[in-house]
Amino acid sequence: MMYLTVNGLVHRYEVLPTLLQLLQELGVEGRRVAVECNGDIVPRSQYGHVMLNSGDCLEIVVAVGGG
């Protein structure tokens, strides 16, 4: 079993997703998000190329508009 920590919550996986697949799973793919993986900001252009590893810690922030 492999693990990712996303915004402080542990998620278990049989097969780890890519970062883009994780964003799709969370329902935030295509929205304005900022992603930090193990303390490093991930550029949006790299979302489809980042392979996640068991034990990675991610912070995902979704921009919310309002006035």
Buried (B, 14 or more C-beta within 10 A) or exposed (E): EBBBBBEEEEBEBEEBBBBBBBBBEBEBBEEEBEBEBEEEEBEEEEBEEBEBEEEBBBBBEEEEEEE
